Amino acid sequence: MPNTALRLDAARAEAAAGPLSYRETGVQPGEIHVQNLFETAGDVALARKDMGASYHLAIVCDDADQDITHVIRGEDLAPATGIHALLQRLLGFPTPTYHHHRLIRDDQGKRLAKRDDARAIATYRKAGLTPQDIRAMTTL
C-alpha cells in the first residue's frame, strides 16, 4: 500500500528553521527552546489521504488566519507546541504566546473533557452544586 500520509522531515525542517522558541505563561513559564523534535516527535504527519490536513497543520494555519496572539490549552498539549512553533516558522507565521494549564480531573483522577462526555458545569449546577462545590471537586 502506498504511503497515505504527507510527512514533515523533522530533522531537515528543524535545521532549515534555525533556533526555535516560544513564550509560555502556564505550568512552566518562560521562554521554551525547541530542540531535537525529530528525536521526540519523529516525522510529523501534515496530511493524510483519508482526512486531509493534520491537527498540527490545521491549527497553525487557523491560528495565523485569525491573528491569534495567545493560545490557552491543557498541559497535555504542551509537547505538541514545539511542532507548532516549527510549522509557524516554516510557513512564515507569527508564534503566539502559549499558556498550558493543568487539567481538571474528577475524583478518580480522570481528566474532564467534552470528547470523553464529561459533564458540563451547567449540569452540575442544575444538580444543585454550588460554585464552591465545583471548585472543591476540581481542586480549583
Secondary structure as UniProt FT lines:
FT   STRAND          5..7
FT   HELIX           10..17
FT   STRAND          20..24
FT   STRAND          30..34
FT   HELIX           37..40
FT   STRAND          45..48
FT   TURN            49..51
FT   STRAND          52..53
FT   HELIX           55..65
FT   TURN            66..67
FT   STRAND          70..74
FT   HELIX           75..80
FT   HELIX           81..91
FT   STRAND          97..101
FT   TURN            107..108
FT   HELIX           114..116
FT   HELIX           121..126
FT   TURN            127..128
FT   HELIX           131..138
//
